[in-house]
Amino acid sequence: MVNKYIKITDKFKFFILIPAVILVVGIIMNIVVGPELDINFKGGSTVTYTYTGELDTEKADDVVTNALAVKSERTVLTFTYTGSIDSDAIESAALNSVKDRTFTRIAFSAADDNKSFSISTTGAEFLTDANAKAVEDALNAAFEGNEITLSGKTDTSEKLDVNITTSKGYASETTNLVITVVGNKSIATDQVEAITADLIESFADNSISDQPNVTSVDASVGASFFAKSLYALGIASVLVVIYVGIRFRKIGGIAAALTALIALIHDVAIVYCFNVIFGITINDQFIAVILTILGYSLNDTIVIYDRVRENTALYGSKMTSRELVDRSVSQCLKRTIVTTVTTFVAITCVTVVAAIFGLTSILTFSIPMSIGIIAGSFSSNIVAGPLYVFWLEFKEKHNIGKKTTVKKAKKT
């Protein structure tokens, strides 16, 4: 039994300053800079090359940026037509009308009798009006009798957010060059071809692969994935409230459940703000980190609530709510420190190994996880318990519902 205990509840206002500062800085950075979102949330493309030897990533970034800049001006032409038209033949006819241009993304639409299709093209400059008229003439020559008419021309300058990283191959001496292009539109085939050609030319001694692995995620799919992730977190939160509320109903289950939920929200907010402050990419692994931290933090909180329940049955009205919670936290503190330090050391070892071998996919998991472990232990001991006490005192002061077996704190 712990006869002397730390008066954590009395020092709550002091302890809470630490996460408060982190949250304020994180919110400011979120407004000013914004989070570094992965293509799974924002949409975009990932192009992965393999290479050998040493490669200057700064030079590679310049090469990729220049290659994309050449292919960043997009023009969309819209045509109306009659009859029926083969989409493959449209692309072929358009290609023959203007030199050094690639026409892609053919889309058909029909509303009543007004049938139309659109084609887009990328290049160093926007397609001129004369070029657009040449495309119209070429299409009419290829499809006699379809009365194809140019009805619209839209120019869009695409500014792509490019990020370049490298990672070691697991079973070979090659290294992966990963180019991530974040944006509302996926990277076009001609853009990939331009990047590949320029990289092979600039790094002739590095045996860069000419067949990169390209993964694209549409922006709408990314938004859907983000919504589903929030939905999963919402379900987890509801289940936490139900479970804690039922298990600790004898000591004010709803109060325990809601304060535990606030502690979990604290953990999520701290990890998110940490990612924003230090520019760590928020990807699908971030959701895995959050769910893991929720389980880890909730387990610590339940251990403390379990000790509160035992002490309530043991001491009853002999102790105030503050004394019960402070004593319970102090009794669990040694266990919390040992488990937290052990887990933190293990995750830190993973982080160090990942950093040495350049395994960025693991770093985006291990670093937030390390912060989450500390935040979870902090909230279980410093946030959940004192908030639980404040609620019980407020409830008894205003005679809300039935009085619990815990007595109101004495005024000092």
C-alpha positions in Angstrom: 0.0 0.0 0.0 1.2 3.5 -0.8 0.8 5.7 2.3 2.3 8.8 0.6 1.1 9.8 -2.8 1.5 12.5 -5.3 -1.2 15.2 -5.3 -1.6 15.0 -9.1 -5.1 16.6 -9.1 -3.9 19.7 -7.2 -1.1 20.1 -9.8 -3.3 19.5 -12.8 -3.2 23.1 -14.0 0.6 23.0 -14.0 0.9 19.6 -15.8 -1.7 20.5 -18.5 0.5 23.4 -19.7 2.8 20.9 -21.4 0.3 19.4 -23.9 -1.4 22.9 -24.1 1.7 24.4 -25.6 2.1 21.5 -28.1 -1.5 21.8 -29.2 -1.3 25.6 -29.6 1.8 25.4 -31.7 0.3 22.5 -33.7 -2.9 24.4 -34.4 -0.9 27.4 -35.6 1.3 25.3 -37.8 -1.8 23.5 -39.1 -3.2 26.8 -40.2 -0.1 28.4 -41.5 1.7 25.4 -43.1 -0.9 22.6 -43.1 -0.3 18.8 -42.7 1.9 16.8 -45.0 -0.8 14.5 -46.5 0.0 11.3 -48.3 -1.6 10.5 -51.6 -3.9 8.1 -49.9 -5.6 11.1 -48.3 -5.0 13.9 -50.9 -4.7 12.0 -54.1 -1.7 11.9 -56.5 0.8 9.4 -57.7 3.9 7.5 -56.6 6.6 6.6 -59.1 9.3 4.2 -57.9 12.6 3.5 -59.7 15.4 1.2 -58.7 19.1 2.2 -59.1 22.6 1.2 -58.0 25.4 3.2 -56.4 25.1 6.6 -54.9 22.6 9.1 -56.2 22.3 12.8 -55.4 18.7 13.3 -54.3 18.9 17.1 -54.7 20.0 16.7 -58.3 17.3 14.1 -58.8 14.7 16.6 -57.4 15.8 19.2 -59.9 15.6 16.8 -62.8 12.1 15.7 -61.8 10.9 19.2 -61.2 12.2 20.3 -64.6 10.7 17.3 -66.3 7.3 18.1 -64.7 7.6 21.8 -65.5 7.9 21.0 -69.2 4.7 18.9 -69.0 2.7 21.1 -66.7 0.5 23.0 -69.2 -2.8 21.2 -69.9 -5.4 22.1 -72.4 -8.8 20.4 -72.6 -10.8 20.6 -75.9 -14.5 19.8 -76.0 -16.3 18.8 -79.2 -19.9 18.1 -80.1 -20.7 15.5 -82.7 -23.4 13.4 -84.4 -23.6 9.7 -85.0 -21.1 7.3 -83.3 -17.3 7.7 -82.9 -14.5 5.3 -81.9 -12.5 6.7 -79.0 -9.3 5.0 -80.2 -9.6 6.6 -83.6 -10.1 10.0 -82.0 -6.8 9.8 -80.2 -5.0 8.7 -83.4 -6.5 11.5 -85.4 -5.6 14.2 -82.8 -2.0 12.9 -82.5 -1.5 13.4 -86.3 -2.8 16.9 -86.2 -0.3 18.6 -83.9 3.4 17.6 -83.6 5.1 16.9 -80.3 1.8 16.7 -78.4 0.2 13.8 -76.5 -3.6 13.6 -76.3 -5.1 11.6 -73.5 -8.1 11.2 -71.2 -10.9 11.0 -73.7 -14.3 11.4 -72.1 -17.7 11.1 -73.7 -21.0 12.5 -72.5 -24.5 12.7 -73.8 -27.5 14.8 -72.8 -30.6 14.5 -74.9 -29.5 15.0 -78.5 -26.4 17.0 -77.6 -23.5 14.4 -77.7 -20.0 15.6 -76.9 -16.5 14.4 -76.0 -13.4 16.0 -74.6 -9.7 15.3 -75.0 -6.8 16.7 -73.0 -3.2 17.4 -73.9 -0.1 18.4 -72.0 3.0 20.2 -73.2 5.5 23.0 -72.6 2.8 25.6 -73.5 -1.0 25.7 -73.8 -2.5 24.5 -77.1 -3.0 27.5 -79.3 -6.3 28.4 -81.0 -4.7 27.5 -84.4 -3.7 24.1 -83.0 -7.2 23.6 -81.6 -8.6 24.4 -85.1 -6.1 21.9 -86.6 -7.4 19.2 -84.3 -11.0 20.0 -85.2 -10.1 19.7 -89.0 -8.2 16.5 -88.5 -11.2 14.9 -86.6 -13.7 16.0 -89.3 -11.4 14.5 -91.9 -11.2 11.3 -90.0 -14.9 11.1 -89.3 -16.7 12.4 -92.3 -20.4 12.9 -91.7 -20.2 13.2 -87.9 -20.3 17.0 -87.9 -17.6 17.5 -85.2 -17.5 21.0 -83.9 -15.1 22.6 -81.3 -17.3 23.9 -78.5 -14.9 24.7 -75.8 -11.2 25.2 -74.9 -9.9 25.2 -71.3 -6.3 25.9 -70.2 -5.1 24.7 -66.8 -1.6 25.2 -65.4 -0.9 22.3 -63.0 1.5 22.9 -60.1 2.5 19.6 -58.6 3.8 19.0 -55.1 6.9 16.7 -55.6 8.7 14.8 -52.8 11.7 12.5 -53.4 12.9 9.9 -51.0 15.2 6.8 -51.2 15.0 3.4 -49.5 17.2 0.4 -49.5 16.1 -2.8 -51.3 15.4 -5.7 -49.0 16.9 -8.5 -51.0 19.2 -6.9 -53.5 22.0 -4.2 -53.7 19.6 -1.8 -55.5 18.1 1.3 -53.9 14.6 2.6 -54.5 14.0 6.1 -55.7 10.5 7.1 -54.7 8.9 10.1 -56.3 5.6 11.2 -54.8 3.5 13.7 -56.7 0.6 15.0 -54.6 -2.3 16.8 -56.4 -5.9 16.6 -57.5 -4.9 14.8 -60.6 -2.8 11.7 -61.1 0.5 12.0 -63.0 0.0 11.5 -66.7 1.8 8.8 -68.8 3.7 11.3 -70.8 5.0 13.0 -67.6 6.3 9.6 -66.3 8.0 9.0 -69.7 9.6 12.5 -69.5 10.9 11.9 -65.9 12.2 8.5 -66.8 14.1 9.7 -69.9 15.6 12.7 -68.0 16.7 10.5 -65.0 18.4 7.9 -67.1 20.2 10.6 -69.0 21.3 12.5 -65.9 22.3 9.4 -63.9 23.8 7.2 -66.6 26.1 5.4 -64.2 23.3 4.4 -61.7 21.4 1.9 -63.9 18.1 3.5 -63.3 15.2 1.2 -64.3 13.3 2.3 -67.4 10.1 0.6 -66.2 9.1 2.3 -63.0 6.3 1.2 -60.7 3.5 3.8 -60.8 0.7 4.0 -58.2 -2.0 6.6 -58.6 -4.9 7.5 -56.2 -7.7 9.8 -57.4 -8.4 12.7 -55.1 -12.0 11.5 -54.6 -10.7 8.1 -53.5 -8.4 9.8 -51.1 -11.2 11.8 -49.6 -13.3 8.6 -49.3 -10.4 6.8 -47.5 -10.0 9.7 -45.1 -13.8 9.7 -44.3 -13.7 5.9 -43.6 -10.7 6.4 -41.4 -12.6 9.0 -39.3 -15.6 6.6 -39.3 -13.4 3.9 -37.8 -12.1 6.2 -35.1 -15.6 7.3 -34.3 -16.8 3.7 -33.9 -13.8 3.0 -31.6 -14.6 6.0 -29.5 -18.2 4.9 -29.0 -17.2 1.4 -28.1 -14.7 2.8 -25.5 -17.5 4.9 -23.9 -19.8 1.9 -23.7 -17.2 -0.5 -22.3 -15.8 1.8 -19.7 -19.2 3.0 -18.7 -20.5 -0.5 -18.0 -17.3 -1.9 -16.4 -17.0 1.0 -13.9 -20.7 1.8 -13.3 -20.2 1.4 -9.5 -17.9 4.5 -9.4 -19.8 6.6 -11.9 -19.4 4.8 -15.2 -20.4 7.6 -17.5 -18.0 10.1 -15.8 -15.2 7.5 -16.1 -16.1 6.8 -19.8 -16.2 10.4 -20.9 -13.0 11.4 -19.1 -11.3 8.3 -20.6 -12.6 9.5 -24.1 -11.2 13.0 -23.5 -7.8 11.5 -22.6 -7.9 9.5 -25.9 -8.8 12.6 -27.9 -5.8 14.3 -26.2 -3.5 11.5 -27.4 -4.8 11.7 -31.0 -4.4 15.5 -31.0 -0.9 15.4 -29.6 0.3 12.9 -32.2 -1.4 14.8 -35.0 0.2 18.1 -33.9 3.6 16.5 -33.6 3.3 15.3 -37.2 2.3 18.8 -38.4 5.0 20.6 -36.4 7.9 18.3 -37.7 6.5 17.8 -41.2 6.0 14.0 -40.9 3.8 12.6 -43.7 0.3 11.6 -42.6 -0.5 8.4 -44.4 -2.4 5.2 -43.9 0.0 4.1 -41.2 -1.0 7.1 -39.2 -4.4 5.5 -38.7 -2.7 2.3 -37.5 -0.7 4.4 -35.1 -3.8 6.1 -33.7 -5.7 2.9 -33.2 -2.7 1.3 -31.5 -2.2 4.3 -29.2 -5.9 4.3 -28.3 -5.7 0.7 -27.2 -2.4 1.3 -25.3 -3.6 4.4 -23.5 -7.0 3.0 -22.7 -5.4 0.0 -21.0 -3.4 2.3 -18.7 -6.6 4.3 -17.9 -8.6 1.2 -17.1 -5.8 0.0 -14.7 -6.1 3.3 -12.8 -9.9 3.2 -12.8 -9.7 -0.4 -11.5 -7.5 0.7 -8.6 -9.9 3.6 -7.9 -12.8 1.1 -7.7 -10.8 -1.0 -5.3 -9.8 1.9 -3.1 -13.4 3.2 -3.1 -14.6 -0.1 -1.7 -11.7 -0.2 0.8 -11.9 3.4 2.1 -15.4 4.5 1.2 -16.3 7.9 2.7 -13.0 8.0 4.7 -11.2 9.6 1.7 -12.2 12.4 -0.7 -12.4 11.8 -4.4 -9.1 13.7 -4.9 -7.3 11.5 -2.3 -8.7 8.3 -3.8 -7.7 9.2 -7.4 -4.3 10.5 -6.3 -3.6 7.4 -4.3 -4.7 5.2 -7.1 -2.5 6.9 -9.7 0.5 6.8 -7.3 0.0 3.1 -6.8 0.0 2.5 -10.5 2.8 4.9 -11.3 5.7 2.5 -11.0 3.9 0.0 -13.4 3.1 2.8 -15.8 6.7 4.0 -15.9 8.2 0.5 -16.4 5.8 -0.4 -19.2 6.1 3.0 -20.9 9.9 3.0 -20.8 10.1 -0.6 -22.0 7.8 0.0 -25.0 9.4 3.3 -25.8 12.9 1.8 -25.9 11.7 -1.0 -28.2 10.1 1.5 -30.6 13.1 3.7 -30.5 15.3 0.8 -31.5 13.1 0.2 -34.5 13.3 3.9 -35.3 17.1 3.9 -35.2 17.4 0.8 -37.4 14.8 2.3 -39.9 16.8 5.6 -40.0 20.1 3.8 -40.7 18.7 1.8 -43.6 16.5 4.6 -44.9 13.2 2.7 -44.3 10.9 5.8 -44.5 7.8 3.7 -44.5 8.7 2.3 -41.0 9.8 5.8 -39.8 6.3 7.2 -40.5 5.0 4.6 -38.1 7.6 4.3 -35.4 8.2 8.1 -34.7 4.5 9.0 -34.2 4.2 5.8 -32.2 7.0 6.8 -29.8 5.3 10.2 -29.2 1.9 8.4 -28.8 3.2 6.1 -26.1 4.4 9.1 -24.0 1.2 11.0 -24.7 -0.9 8.0 -23.8 0.8 7.4 -20.4 0.6 11.2 -19.7 -3.1 11.3 -20.4 -3.9 8.2 -18.4 -2.2 9.5 -15.3 -2.5 13.3 -15.6 -5.6 13.9 -17.7 -8.2 11.2 -17.1 -8.0 11.0 -13.3 -8.2 14.7 -12.4 -11.0 15.3 -14.9 -12.9 12.4 -13.3 -12.4 14.1 -9.9 -13.6 17.5 -11.2 -16.7 15.9 -12.7 -17.6 14.1 -9.4 -17.1 17.3 -7.4 -19.2 19.3 -9.8 -21.9 16.6 -9.8 -22.1 16.5 -6.0 -22.0 20.3 -5.7 -25.0 20.7 -8.0 -26.7 17.5 -6.8 -26.8 16.0 -10.3 -28.2 12.5 -10.3 -27.4 10.1 -7.5 -24.5 10.7 -5.2 -21.7 8.3 -5.6 -19.9 6.6 -2.7 -17.1 9.1 -3.2 -17.2 12.1 -0.9 -16.7 15.7 -2.0 -13.3 17.1 -1.5 -12.7 19.3 1.6 -12.0 22.9 1.1 -8.5 24.0 2.1 
